[in-house]
Amino acid sequence: MNESETIKKIEDTLLKIANHKDNPDIVFIEIDTGGSEEGIIPYLNLYGNLILNQENLDNVIQKAIGKDEFGYIIDILDCVIWNDFEIEIPSLYPNWPNELEIGNLKIINAIKKTIDGNRKKFSHIRKLYFHYVDNFDFVKIIDKAA
């Protein structure tokens, strides 16, 4: 898949996640190489979640960072829709795993473009984060108060 096809797939998948019938309010978009059988190939995974028991995600993230355990975050989320290991993104990272910033910027720009062009479809999304799997360096793209 070339770069423009990859960007289009990211945009289409993000719209599908955001507009799921259960109205997820938290979206995580993460880069993961764990599903690769062919060697280290980066994938972009998208997850649409609901918060369980009115938990405060910001507080739970801080707890997870303090304990260095991503599981605290997963424990308060009900994942209602996901796209795992379907979007290969090597075309965005021609020198993987070096020069990650170039590919990251392409993904972040695609996400922002999708949101900006579809504001109404994202109005219920309270938080949208981009990051690498099991890494706490989140790029907050949507961060509304509860």
GIFENTA-V6167 format. One record per helix or strand of 2 or more residues. SS is the DSSP state (H for helix, E for strand). FROM is the first residue (numbers start at 1). LEN is the number of residues. If there is no record, write none. Layout:
BEGIN
ss=SS from=FROM len=LEN
ss=SS from=FROM len=LEN
END
This chain:
BEGIN
ss=H from=3 len=16
ss=E from=26 len=7
ss=E from=43 len=9
ss=H from=52 len=3
ss=H from=57 len=11
ss=H from=71 len=5
ss=E from=77 len=12
ss=H from=90 len=3
ss=H from=100 len=17
ss=H from=119 len=4
ss=E from=127 len=6
ss=E from=139 len=5
END
